[in-house]
Amino acid sequence: MENIHQALERARAARGDRDPTQDSVHPAQRGGELFGAGQTSDAGIQEVQLNSSHLQANRIISHLLTDPRSRPFDMLRTQILQSMDLKGWKILAITSPTPGCGKTVTALNLALSIARQPQRSVLLVDFDLQRPKVAASLGLKLYNEGVLSVLSGRTTLSDALINARIGGQRLLVLPAVSTIGSSELMGSRGMGALVQSLSRDYRGRTIIIDLPPILAGDDVIAILPHVDCVLLVAAVGISTVAQVEECGRHLQTTEVVRTVVNKVPEASMQSYYY
């Protein structure tokens, strides 16, 4: 397996990028210097005001208390947080069997739902290095490569984070850009060190990691040892029983906190009033 530096070099070559650093120290060996150890507040982190219309156009609605579509995410939030609090878990990974199941939409809505809780704060991380969608869905403009910049040592963790806010809600976001060689990066020591840094320096937050589809490669399997629990998002008309069962085999040694069945036809759903 290539090390992290080789994987990043291959990714840059494919995009025609030039590495602006000539450091002789391997990024994964820098520890606190690389990830900005000790960062415990939002001070100095770039702040961005989110646009509600853009969010709604991307099916992100859980910041709207008056929107009835936010209720399922609130229920999911409460169930997941109860389970995580009971076990002392802090890192939730979200994946799906295949693309198109709505895992990123679920991650974003869940994160904003948690952010509405007075005593809660959340950090949303995009580790779908194959097809990252968190930044675009939130309408964020990237001034660096997010996760890749941190792993390469070109950016500190605090400089790569974005403090996104909408109304009275705030969430920290670590975005990403797409790259080849994602499997090598996900299984690298540098990635493991990054997750440990997130857990240590932002331990007061619930950390939600948006992962690639589990059956799209070995990216998810590589990162599973570093997360506490997994939310699996399947979709009616897209996910098959065989695919969900295969995911279960890959997740045998990981705590699956919930399985969400997405894209259920409205005609089959009942409305509840109280």
C-alpha positions in Angstrom: 0.0 0.0 0.0 1.3 3.5 -0.8 2.0 5.8 2.0 0.1 9.0 2.5 2.7 11.2 0.7 2.8 9.0 -2.4 -1.0 8.8 -2.6 -1.2 12.6 -2.4 1.5 13.1 -5.0 -0.4 10.7 -7.4 -3.6 12.6 -6.8 -2.0 16.0 -7.5 -0.3 14.6 -10.7 -3.7 13.5 -12.0 -5.1 17.0 -11.5 -1.9 18.7 -12.7 -1.3 20.4 -9.3 2.1 21.3 -8.0 3.0 20.6 -4.4 3.7 24.0 -2.8 5.7 22.4 0.1 9.0 20.7 0.0 9.0 19.5 3.6 11.3 16.5 4.3 9.1 15.5 7.3 6.4 13.0 6.6 3.0 14.6 7.4 1.9 11.7 9.5 4.9 12.2 11.7 4.2 15.8 12.7 1.4 15.1 15.2 0.3 18.3 16.9 2.1 20.5 14.5 0.2 19.2 11.6 -3.3 19.1 13.1 -3.0 22.1 15.4 -3.2 20.2 18.6 -4.8 22.1 21.5 -7.5 23.8 19.4 -10.6 23.7 21.6 -12.6 26.8 20.6 -13.9 28.3 17.4 -11.6 31.3 17.7 -9.8 32.1 14.4 -11.9 29.7 12.4 -13.4 31.0 9.2 -17.1 31.8 9.7 -19.7 31.6 6.9 -23.4 32.4 6.9 -25.4 29.7 5.1 -28.2 30.6 2.7 -31.5 29.0 3.7 -32.8 28.9 0.1 -29.7 27.0 -1.0 -30.0 24.6 1.8 -33.7 23.9 1.0 -32.8 23.4 -2.7 -30.4 20.7 -1.6 -33.1 19.0 0.7 -31.5 20.3 3.9 -34.4 21.4 6.0 -33.7 20.4 9.6 -32.7 24.0 10.6 -36.3 25.0 10.0 -38.4 24.3 13.1 -41.6 25.0 11.2 -40.9 22.5 8.4 -42.6 19.1 9.2 -39.9 17.3 7.2 -37.5 18.1 10.0 -39.3 15.9 12.5 -37.9 12.5 11.3 -34.4 13.9 11.6 -35.2 15.2 15.1 -36.4 11.7 16.1 -33.3 10.2 14.6 -31.2 12.7 16.4 -32.7 11.9 19.8 -32.4 8.1 19.3 -28.8 8.3 18.1 -27.7 10.7 20.8 -29.3 8.6 23.5 -27.4 5.5 22.3 -24.1 7.4 21.9 -24.4 9.0 25.4 -25.1 5.6 26.9 -21.9 4.2 25.5 -19.8 7.3 25.7 -19.4 7.4 21.9 -18.4 10.6 20.2 -17.7 9.7 16.5 -20.6 8.7 14.3 -19.9 7.6 10.7 -22.6 7.6 8.1 -22.5 5.4 5.0 -24.8 3.6 2.5 -24.6 0.4 0.4 -24.3 2.3 -2.9 -24.5 5.9 -4.2 -27.9 7.6 -4.4 -29.2 6.5 -1.0 -29.2 10.0 0.5 -26.4 9.5 3.1 -25.0 13.0 2.7 -28.4 14.6 3.0 -29.0 12.5 6.1 -25.6 13.6 7.5 -26.3 17.3 6.9 -29.8 17.2 8.3 -28.8 15.2 11.3 -25.9 17.6 12.0 -28.1 20.7 11.9 -30.7 19.0 14.0 -28.1 18.3 16.7 -26.9 21.9 16.4 -30.4 23.1 17.4 -29.9 21.4 20.8 -28.9 24.0 23.4 -26.3 21.8 25.1 -24.9 20.2 22.0 -22.4 21.1 19.3 -21.4 19.2 16.2 -18.5 18.8 13.8 -19.3 17.5 10.4 -16.4 15.9 8.4 -16.5 14.9 4.8 -14.4 11.8 4.3 -16.1 10.8 1.0 -12.9 11.5 -0.9 -14.4 9.9 -4.0 -17.4 12.2 -4.4 -17.4 14.8 -1.6 -20.7 16.7 -1.5 -20.9 18.4 1.9 -19.3 21.8 0.8 -21.5 22.0 -2.3 -24.6 21.1 -0.5 -24.0 23.8 2.1 -23.0 26.3 -0.5 -19.4 26.7 1.0 -16.6 28.2 -1.1 -13.3 26.4 -0.4 -10.1 28.3 -0.2 -8.0 25.1 0.3 -8.5 21.4 -0.2 -9.8 20.8 3.3 -9.0 17.2 4.4 -6.3 16.8 1.7 -4.6 20.1 2.7 -4.5 18.9 6.3 -3.2 15.5 5.5 -0.4 16.9 3.2 0.6 19.4 5.9 -0.1 22.5 3.7 -2.9 23.6 6.1 -3.5 23.2 9.8 -6.7 21.6 11.0 -8.1 24.9 12.4 -7.4 26.7 9.1 -9.2 24.0 7.1 -12.3 24.1 9.3 -15.3 26.3 8.5 -17.7 27.6 11.2 -21.0 27.5 9.3 -24.1 29.2 10.8 -27.7 29.6 9.9 -29.9 31.5 12.2 -28.9 30.6 15.8 -27.4 27.3 14.7 -23.7 26.7 14.2 -21.7 23.7 13.1 -18.0 23.2 12.4 -17.4 21.7 8.9 -14.2 20.0 7.7 -14.9 19.8 3.9 -13.0 17.8 1.2 -12.3 17.8 -2.5 -12.3 14.6 -4.6 -9.1 12.7 -5.2 -7.9 9.5 -6.7 -6.1 7.1 -4.3 -8.7 7.7 -1.7 -8.3 4.1 -0.4 -4.6 4.7 0.4 -5.4 7.9 2.2 -8.2 6.4 4.2 -6.0 3.6 5.4 -3.0 5.8 6.1 -1.5 6.6 9.5 -2.1 10.2 8.8 -5.8 9.7 8.5 -5.9 7.8 11.7 -3.9 10.6 13.4 -6.4 13.2 12.0 -9.4 11.3 13.4 -7.6 11.1 16.8 -6.9 14.8 16.7 -10.5 15.6 15.9 -11.7 13.4 18.8 -9.1 14.9 21.2 -9.3 18.6 20.3 -13.0 18.8 19.7 -14.1 16.3 22.3 -17.0 18.4 23.4 -18.7 17.9 20.1 -20.5 15.1 18.4 -18.4 14.3 15.4 -20.3 13.1 12.3 -18.3 11.7 9.4 -19.8 11.4 5.9 -18.2 8.3 4.4 -18.3 6.9 0.8 -20.8 4.1 0.1 -19.5 1.0 1.7 -19.7 -1.2 -1.4 -17.9 1.3 -3.6 -14.5 0.3 -2.5 -12.5 -0.4 0.7 -12.4 3.2 1.9 -15.1 2.6 4.6 -13.5 -0.6 5.8 -10.2 1.2 6.2 -11.6 3.9 8.5 -14.0 1.8 10.6 -11.4 1.1 13.4 -11.3 4.8 14.1 -15.0 5.5 14.6 -17.3 4.6 17.4 -20.5 3.7 15.6 -22.1 3.7 12.2 -25.5 4.8 10.7 -26.3 2.9 7.6 -28.6 4.6 5.1 -30.4 2.4 2.6 -33.0 3.5 0.0 -36.2 2.0 -1.3 -35.9 1.2 -5.0 -32.1 1.6 -4.9 -30.7 -0.7 -2.1 -31.3 -4.4 -2.4 -31.7 -6.9 0.4 -28.5 -8.6 -0.8 -26.6 -5.3 -0.7 -27.8 -4.5 2.9 -26.8 -8.0 4.0 -23.3 -7.6 2.4 -22.9 -4.3 4.3 -23.8 -6.2 7.5 -21.0 -8.6 6.9 -18.5 -5.7 6.5 -19.9 -4.1 9.6 -19.8 -7.2 11.8 -17.0 -5.8 14.1 -18.6 -2.2 14.2 -21.5 -0.9 16.2 -24.4 -0.1 13.9 -26.4 2.4 15.9 -29.3 2.7 13.4 -30.3 1.7 9.9 -32.3 4.3 8.0 -34.6 3.4 5.1 -34.7 6.4 2.9 -36.9 7.5 0.0 -40.0 5.7 1.2 -42.9 6.7 -1.1 -45.1 9.3 0.5 -48.3 7.3 -0.2 -47.0 4.6 2.1 -46.4 7.0 5.0 -49.0 8.1 7.5 -49.3 11.6 9.1 -49.4 12.0 12.8 -50.9 14.9 14.7 -50.6 15.7 18.4 
